[in-house]
Amino acid sequence: MKNFKLTIALIFSITLSSQGVYNLTYLDIPTQEIATFINLHDKITDMSFENRDGVMNEFVFTHFQGAGKGVVIWSNYASVEDVYKDVRLQSVRKTWESLEGEEKENFEKMVGEYLPYWNGHTDEIRNVDYQNNVMFSDDWDWDTRFLILMGDYPTTGNTNEAGAAFNSWVTKPQMDAGFLGSGGFSTHLSGSGSDLQVWSLYADMMSYAKSFSVTGDTEARTTFWTNVGGTHIDNMYRHVGNVNRETGKFNLAGPNRE
């Protein structure tokens, strides 16, 4: 998967090195059914992604720790206009219309099994400045089952100031120490999301545990907590696969998995 790793690295260093938005889709899928969903999602994405407009790439995560939903889909876009161009059901319909005979019947059956998993799902759209508010490790391997820790906070002060303080307090020190692959923050745009969302990517639980040894900037820590208030929520998810505009195929995370 060397070509895939190069492709996705370029996408994150070039395509996402600017102001953009991402959409988070939360699916309330029971743990025992997640494997079935991922299998269906893999096959349907492979067949229909080329018919989706606007989306640059998409990551699928499954619940690992905390009280989060069973599956979270993170979709990246250049603008909010592109979010609304990307109608998943429409891409599925276009794919169905392009097929014939047994292939069409099999696809229709898969979709019939797949769509119920989307019942009751929620979405939120978030502003993100990948150039100024997100940090990436140069040697991070995106084709792995890494962990993402996501924190959602209500803010009582300046949301961007709180996010920048988080990066100074947590993201940069942990990245400098070699424990973090990426981290940053976004602000709420629409949907049922929090004012501030921060995230940190760890290769595994050992890296996450070791990250606690990093003190970080104490002044930035004070600034962060001065600007947030109320009850915050932390959830950890595991990366299980992704798709991007260059390949058009869902790639299961891990070496030599497709």
Sequence and secondary structure as in RCSB ss.txt:
>XXXX:A:sequence
MKNFKLTIALIFSITLSSQGVYNLTYLDIPTQEIATFINLHDKITDMSFENRDGVMNEFVFTHFQGAGKGVVIWS
NYASVEDVYKDVRLQSVRKTWESLEGEEKENFEKMVGEYLPYWNGHTDEIRNVDYQNNVMFSDDWDWDTRFLILM
GDYPTTGNTNEAGAAFNSWVTKPQMDAGFLGSGGFSTHLSGSGSDLQVWSLYADMMSYAKSFSVTGDTEARTTFW
TNVGGTHIDNMYRHVGNVNRETGKFNLAGPNRE
>XXXX:A:secstr
 HHHHHHHHHIIIIITSSEEEEEEEEE   GGGHHHHHHHHHHHHHHHGGG  SEEEEEEEEEEESS  SEEEEE
EESSHHHHHH  HHHHHHHHHHH  HHHHHHHHHHHHHHGGGGTT EEEEEEEETTTSEEE TT  SSS  EEEE
EEE BSS HHHHHHHHIIIIIHHHHHTT  SEEEEEEEEEES  SEEEEEEESSHHHHHHGGG    HHHHHHHH
HHB S  EEEEEEEEEEEETTT S EESSTT  
